[in-house]
Structures are given as structure tokens and as C-alpha cells.
Amino acid sequence: MNYRSFRTIAGLCVLLVCMIVCTLAAAQEKQAKSQAVSSADTQDKASSQTAAGEKLFRTHCGRCHNPPESLSPREARAVVRHMRVRATLTTGDERLILKFLAP
């Protein structure tokens, strides 16, 4: 093999490596963007569920109770479970109120 053939093959290898690196970088960038969008969607969904839970609390529970300052998730589950029948809450309502009481 002569020097000119070697240079051609080396140049093609460098070009191939550059193409692979660019492809990998583009794929990582696309994945990072999709994760950022997914994270934002999750936060928006959680905040909308909390707002819906607050509205349900004020509608069903606020007739007799003020929202507590802080409850552990365990305490919140016990309270909501005991008051579910009296406040005529559905399972979905119970879940949203729990998101509001103990996020």
C-alpha cells in the first residue's frame, strides 16, 4: 500500500468518526430536550392536581374545616379516609385532596 492510499483511508476514517460523534451528540441533545419537556409536563400536571385538590377541599371539607398547616402523608391519608363518607368523596376526589394536603 502506498502513501496516497494510506492518506485516503485515514481521511475516510476521520470522516466516519466525525459523523458518528455528531450523530451521538445530536441524539443526546434530543434526549435531554425530551426529558426537560417531560419534567415540565410532570410539574404542570402535579400543580394542576394540587389546585384541583384544593378546590375539592374547599368545596367538601371547607364547610367544617380550615386547611391544616402541615400533615404527614400518613396523617393526611387517615384523615381523608375517615372523612370520605361524611363528605361524599369519590376515590378520585380523595386522591386529589391528598395531593393538596400532603404533596
C-alpha atoms as an extended CHARMM CRD file, in Angstrom:
* protein
*
       103  EXT
         1         1  MET       CA              0.0000000000        0.0000000000        0.0000000000  PROA      1               0.0000000000
         2         2  ASN       CA              1.3980000000        3.3720000000       -0.9420000000  PROA      2               0.0000000000
         3         3  TYR       CA              1.3430000000        6.6470000000        0.9970000000  PROA      3               0.0000000000
         4         4  ARG       CA             -1.5060000000        8.1670000000       -1.0470000000  PROA      4               0.0000000000
         5         5  SER       CA             -3.8320000000        5.1940000000       -0.3820000000  PROA      5               0.0000000000
         6         6  PHE       CA             -2.9860000000        5.3550000000        3.3040000000  PROA      6               0.0000000000
         7         7  ARG       CA             -3.8850000000        9.0810000000        3.4310000000  PROA      7               0.0000000000
         8         8  THR       CA             -7.1970000000        8.3960000000        1.6670000000  PROA      8               0.0000000000
         9         9  ILE       CA             -8.1120000000        5.5990000000        4.0550000000  PROA      9               0.0000000000
        10        10  ALA       CA             -7.0650000000        7.6830000000        7.0860000000  PROA      10              0.0000000000
        11        11  GLY       CA             -9.1430000000       10.6180000000        5.8380000000  PROA      11              0.0000000000
        12        12  LEU       CA            -12.1770000000        8.3950000000        5.3800000000  PROA      12              0.0000000000
        13        13  CYS       CA            -11.7470000000        7.0040000000        8.8990000000  PROA      13              0.0000000000
        14        14  VAL       CA            -11.5600000000       10.5070000000       10.3660000000  PROA      14              0.0000000000
        15        15  LEU       CA            -14.6790000000       11.4900000000        8.4360000000  PROA      15              0.0000000000
        16        16  LEU       CA            -16.5120000000        8.3920000000        9.6820000000  PROA      16              0.0000000000
        17        17  VAL       CA            -15.5450000000        9.0980000000       13.3060000000  PROA      17              0.0000000000
        18        18  CYS       CA            -16.7140000000       12.7230000000       12.9730000000  PROA      18              0.0000000000
        19        19  MET       CA            -20.0660000000       11.5820000000       11.5920000000  PROA      19              0.0000000000
        20        20  ILE       CA            -20.5300000000        9.1240000000       14.4720000000  PROA      20              0.0000000000
        21        21  VAL       CA            -19.6440000000       11.7440000000       17.0920000000  PROA      21              0.0000000000
        22        22  CYS       CA            -22.0540000000       14.2770000000       15.5590000000  PROA      22              0.0000000000
        23        23  THR       CA            -24.8420000000       11.6900000000       15.4290000000  PROA      23              0.0000000000
        24        24  LEU       CA            -24.3140000000       10.7280000000       19.0710000000  PROA      24              0.0000000000
        25        25  ALA       CA            -24.2130000000       14.3680000000       20.1590000000  PROA      25              0.0000000000
        26        26  ALA       CA            -27.4590000000       15.1040000000       18.3120000000  PROA      26              0.0000000000
        27        27  ALA       CA            -29.1360000000       12.0540000000       19.8910000000  PROA      27              0.0000000000
        28        28  GLN       CA            -28.0310000000       13.1130000000       23.3940000000  PROA      28              0.0000000000
        29        29  GLU       CA            -29.2890000000       16.6570000000       22.8060000000  PROA      29              0.0000000000
        30        30  LYS       CA            -32.6540000000       15.3470000000       21.6040000000  PROA      30              0.0000000000
        31        31  GLN       CA            -32.9330000000       13.0850000000       24.6600000000  PROA      31              0.0000000000
        32        32  ALA       CA            -32.0640000000       15.9620000000       27.0210000000  PROA      32              0.0000000000
        33        33  LYS       CA            -34.7290000000       18.1590000000       25.4260000000  PROA      33              0.0000000000
        34        34  SER       CA            -37.3890000000       15.4540000000       25.6800000000  PROA      34              0.0000000000
        35        35  GLN       CA            -36.5290000000       14.8670000000       29.3460000000  PROA      35              0.0000000000
        36        36  ALA       CA            -36.7940000000       18.6030000000       30.0450000000  PROA      36              0.0000000000
        37        37  VAL       CA            -40.2140000000       18.7580000000       28.3580000000  PROA      37              0.0000000000
        38        38  SER       CA            -41.3340000000       15.6390000000       30.2210000000  PROA      38              0.0000000000
        39        39  SER       CA            -40.2070000000       17.1340000000       33.5320000000  PROA      39              0.0000000000
        40        40  ALA       CA            -42.0810000000       20.3790000000       32.8260000000  PROA      40              0.0000000000
        41        41  ASP       CA            -45.2250000000       18.4280000000       31.9000000000  PROA      41              0.0000000000
        42        42  THR       CA            -44.9850000000       16.4270000000       35.1210000000  PROA      42              0.0000000000
        43        43  GLN       CA            -44.6440000000       19.5960000000       37.1960000000  PROA      43              0.0000000000
        44        44  ASP       CA            -47.5930000000       21.2100000000       35.4080000000  PROA      44              0.0000000000
        45        45  LYS       CA            -49.7100000000       18.1130000000       35.9780000000  PROA      45              0.0000000000
        46        46  ALA       CA            -48.7660000000       17.9640000000       39.6620000000  PROA      46              0.0000000000
        47        47  SER       CA            -49.5770000000       21.6370000000       40.2050000000  PROA      47              0.0000000000
        48        48  SER       CA            -52.9180000000       21.3070000000       38.4140000000  PROA      48              0.0000000000
        49        49  GLN       CA            -53.7670000000       18.2510000000       40.5580000000  PROA      49              0.0000000000
        50        50  THR       CA            -52.8420000000       20.1860000000       43.6950000000  PROA      50              0.0000000000
        51        51  ALA       CA            -55.0650000000       23.0820000000       42.5930000000  PROA      51              0.0000000000
        52        52  ALA       CA            -57.9260000000       20.6800000000       41.8730000000  PROA      52              0.0000000000
        53        53  GLY       CA            -57.3950000000       19.0820000000       45.2940000000  PROA      53              0.0000000000
        54        54  GLU       CA            -57.5030000000       22.4810000000       46.9600000000  PROA      54              0.0000000000
        55        55  LYS       CA            -60.7710000000       23.3180000000       45.1830000000  PROA      55              0.0000000000
        56        56  LEU       CA            -62.2850000000       19.9900000000       46.2690000000  PROA      56              0.0000000000
        57        57  PHE       CA            -61.0910000000       20.5380000000       49.8430000000  PROA      57              0.0000000000
        58        58  ARG       CA            -62.7210000000       23.9600000000       49.9510000000  PROA      58              0.0000000000
        59        59  THR       CA            -65.9370000000       22.5560000000       48.4490000000  PROA      59              0.0000000000
        60        60  HSD       CA            -66.3160000000       19.4190000000       50.5600000000  PROA      60              0.0000000000
        61        61  CYS       CA            -64.1610000000       19.8720000000       53.6560000000  PROA      61              0.0000000000
        62        62  GLY       CA            -64.0230000000       23.6510000000       53.9420000000  PROA      62              0.0000000000
        63        63  ARG       CA            -67.6100000000       23.7570000000       55.1620000000  PROA      63              0.0000000000
        64        64  CYS       CA            -66.3880000000       22.4960000000       58.5320000000  PROA      64              0.0000000000
        65        65  HSD       CA            -62.5790000000       22.6430000000       58.4690000000  PROA      65              0.0000000000
        66        66  ASN       CA            -59.7590000000       25.0430000000       57.6690000000  PROA      66              0.0000000000
        67        67  PRO       CA            -56.8550000000       23.5700000000       55.7010000000  PROA      67              0.0000000000
        68        68  PRO       CA            -54.2300000000       22.2490000000       58.1300000000  PROA      68              0.0000000000
        69        69  GLU       CA            -50.8210000000       23.9230000000       58.2310000000  PROA      69              0.0000000000
        70        70  SER       CA            -48.9900000000       20.6580000000       57.6600000000  PROA      70              0.0000000000
        71        71  LEU       CA            -49.7750000000       16.9760000000       57.7580000000  PROA      71              0.0000000000
        72        72  SER       CA            -47.5950000000       13.9950000000       57.0910000000  PROA      72              0.0000000000
        73        73  PRO       CA            -48.7840000000       11.8220000000       54.2010000000  PROA      73              0.0000000000
        74        74  ARG       CA            -49.7710000000        9.1490000000       56.7210000000  PROA      74              0.0000000000
        75        75  GLU       CA            -51.8740000000       11.5740000000       58.7890000000  PROA      75              0.0000000000
        76        76  ALA       CA            -53.4790000000       13.0200000000       55.6690000000  PROA      76              0.0000000000
        77        77  ARG       CA            -54.4850000000        9.5580000000       54.4220000000  PROA      77              0.0000000000
        78        78  ALA       CA            -56.0510000000        8.6970000000       57.7920000000  PROA      78              0.0000000000
        79        79  VAL       CA            -57.9850000000       11.9670000000       57.9950000000  PROA      79              0.0000000000
        80        80  VAL       CA            -59.2880000000       11.7970000000       54.4310000000  PROA      80              0.0000000000
        81        81  ARG       CA            -60.1840000000        8.1270000000       54.7680000000  PROA      81              0.0000000000
        82        82  HSD       CA            -62.2660000000        8.8400000000       57.8910000000  PROA      82              0.0000000000
        83        83  MET       CA            -63.9940000000       11.8570000000       56.3800000000  PROA      83              0.0000000000
        84        84  ARG       CA            -64.5780000000       10.3370000000       52.9310000000  PROA      84              0.0000000000
        85        85  VAL       CA            -68.0860000000        9.0350000000       53.6380000000  PROA      85              0.0000000000
        86        86  ARG       CA            -69.2370000000       12.1410000000       55.5110000000  PROA      86              0.0000000000
        87        87  ALA       CA            -68.0250000000       14.4540000000       52.7660000000  PROA      87              0.0000000000
        88        88  THR       CA            -69.3130000000       12.1730000000       49.9580000000  PROA      88              0.0000000000
        89        89  LEU       CA            -65.9220000000       11.9880000000       48.2460000000  PROA      89              0.0000000000
        90        90  THR       CA            -65.1990000000        9.7730000000       45.2870000000  PROA      90              0.0000000000
        91        91  THR       CA            -61.9450000000        7.8640000000       45.0840000000  PROA      91              0.0000000000
        92        92  GLY       CA            -60.6410000000       10.4390000000       42.5960000000  PROA      92              0.0000000000
        93        93  ASP       CA            -61.6360000000       13.2950000000       44.9090000000  PROA      93              0.0000000000
        94        94  GLU       CA            -59.8680000000       11.5660000000       47.7890000000  PROA      94              0.0000000000
        95        95  ARG       CA            -56.6670000000       11.2080000000       45.7380000000  PROA      95              0.0000000000
        96        96  LEU       CA            -56.6760000000       14.8800000000       44.6830000000  PROA      96              0.0000000000
        97        97  ILE       CA            -57.3650000000       16.1250000000       48.2110000000  PROA      97              0.0000000000
        98        98  LEU       CA            -54.4600000000       14.0110000000       49.4430000000  PROA      98              0.0000000000
        99        99  LYS       CA            -52.2130000000       15.6680000000       46.8320000000  PROA      99              0.0000000000
       100       100  PHE       CA            -53.2860000000       19.0300000000       48.2380000000  PROA      100             0.0000000000
       101       101  LEU       CA            -52.8980000000       18.1160000000       51.9110000000  PROA      101             0.0000000000
       102       102  ALA       CA            -49.5950000000       16.2340000000       51.6620000000  PROA      102             0.0000000000
       103       103  PRO       CA            -47.8370000000       16.9530000000       48.3600000000  PROA      103             0.0000000000
